Amino acid sequence: NTPKHDASIGLSPDGQYLFIYRDDSNIFYPQDGNIYYSKATEVGWSLPIKLTINTKYNENHASLSADGNELYFSSNKPGGYGGMDIYVSKKLPNGEWGLPINLGPSINTDKDEICPFIHPDGSTLFFSSNSNSSIGGFDIFFSEKNENNEWSEPTNLGYPINSPFDDVFFILTPDGKHAFYATEREDSRGRTDIYYITFPEKEEKKLAVISGTVNYPKNIPLDIKITVQDPLTNKIIGEYKPHPLTGRYILILKANNNYIVKFESSLFLPHIEYIEIPDTFSYSYIEKPVQLQPIVIDKIEKNYTFKFLPNSTTISHDDILKLEKISKILYSDLDWGYNGWSTLAVVAVIMYCFIQAFKIPTGSMRLTLLEGDHLFVNKFIFGIKIPFTEKRILKIKEIKRGDIIVFSCPPAALSEEERKKNIQKDFIKRCVGLPGDKIEIKDKVLYVNDVPQNEPYVNFEDDNIYQTIRFYKTQQEYQRAWEQGSFTKINPFYIRDNFGPVIVPLGCYFVLGDNRDKSFDSRFWGPLEEKYIKGAPLIVYWPPKRIRIPK
């Protein structure tokens, strides 16, 4: 708390992020109100951190989506439709929040729209408005988002929920049958009170709340990542962490789908759950505790027998999960196999100059390379880099368009926190532009030097085509901002499908992921300098069924 006005304005569905409003106004910026967040830690709440979506105007009333990827909030900054408007910011691939998007005239009016609440189903938005269609004061409305990400005309919840007074801060439970909100009524104990609503004939939301406690030895730090994945497409649905103090976790998943839930840590054996939620599934709460086993070197595991399904070449889901668990243990065992200083020295020389093992971390190169593919990188094909210099010797070939390359993550592609911690990451992308090339993307089609490119390897997961918004007055300003990596601060949908034109600077390359809609690449963080390039994929060596030379 501060001497000025402080208020709690939102809590993430898993209870680990508290959103706070803070009055930062002064004589120069009399409307300056900002949104902060505090994270739950083992010793309590962290110091509040100011979000990057704030301006020198009034931002307040935050609501985070269940998957943690969208933040809805109110603001009266210029450029809206009048008064307070509702905006949404989407989380960028680097973990930072993108440029806020106004929800448009279907939601916002020339009056005030405040108190947004995005339901865990991800498609129903509740908010309060004092527009002309309200009964009196602020009324509660809701709008639903369709498959094209378009919001429906808002519906007033009507009497008896709304009243002639202000009705605000509406929150609907995951099953859709109960709600809490603040209002003033005849039986109020003192002006605005909190009320509880039951919808007796309300159809339950088709959601499953999966919750439980991750049990582990208390003398080992809790460093666990929970990944929810679609087993058919391998698409990551969401990434979560258990509460650092209690070990509790919560997942809110939609019906009519199956999920693989992985609990992973460098200190424990992986734990994997396969969850089926049929379309007939109504709302339900499922308690699923998880027991993690520490990694023990030299422990002999029991033998497994894998059986094929009748008249099929497919093994059961349980056996698939067992195989994945064993493969992860084998990957870990590789790290334990290097013993002796002489062996480490030889390995270090080989890895620095010639070969490096690399694991595909994301789906940005689908379908050419899949998450979890293990490959060897040829580090000498583009020349051996002389230590402490930018020079390369014994270069076998020059980089050309279409080459897949592995490179160190340039600073512009790292988040501010990663740069502070000096975190080093490697990326793998396809080179599409050479020094001096003119690069432009029009409605998802790549143009190099004004010629549309035939890219049979490209994969598109989103049929929508988003138009760009020109934030820079001149082409020179656009080029300069791109070279400086400034586009990482812009909402990716303004860049993804329509981009450029830009000119690739000398000594640099333009790289894109084959999974074009889900790739964090040169469109966002700028040109790739040659000094960051490590090499090219040599061969995929794991899993066995995918052994091949990537092209």
Secondary structure, 3 states (H helix, E strand, C coil): CCCCCEEEEEECCCCCEEEEEEECCCCCCCCCEEEEEEEEECCEECCCEECCCCCCCEEEEEEECCCCCEEEEEECCCCCCCCCEEEEEEECCCCCECCCEECCCCCCCCCCEEEEEECCCCCEEEEEECCCCCCCCCEEEEEEECCCCCECCCEECCCCCCCCCCCEEEEECCCCCEEEEEECCCCCCCCCEEEEEECCCCCCCCEEEEEEEEECCCCCCCCCEEEEECCCCCCEEEEECCCCCCCEEEEEEECCEEEEEEEEECCEEEEEEEEEECCCCCCEEEECCEECCECCCCCCCCCCCCCECCCCCCECHHHHHHHHHHHHHHHHHHHHCCCCHHHHHHHHHHHHHCEEEEECCCCCCCCCCCCCCEEEEECCCCCEECCCCCCEECCCCCCCCCCEEEEECCHHHCCHHHHHCCCCCEEEEEEEECCCCEEEEECCEEEECCEECCCCCCECCCCCCCCCCCCCCCHHHHHHHHHCCHHHHCCHHHCCCCEEEEECCCCEEEEECCEHHHCCCHHHHCCEEHHHEEEEEEEEEECHHHCECCC
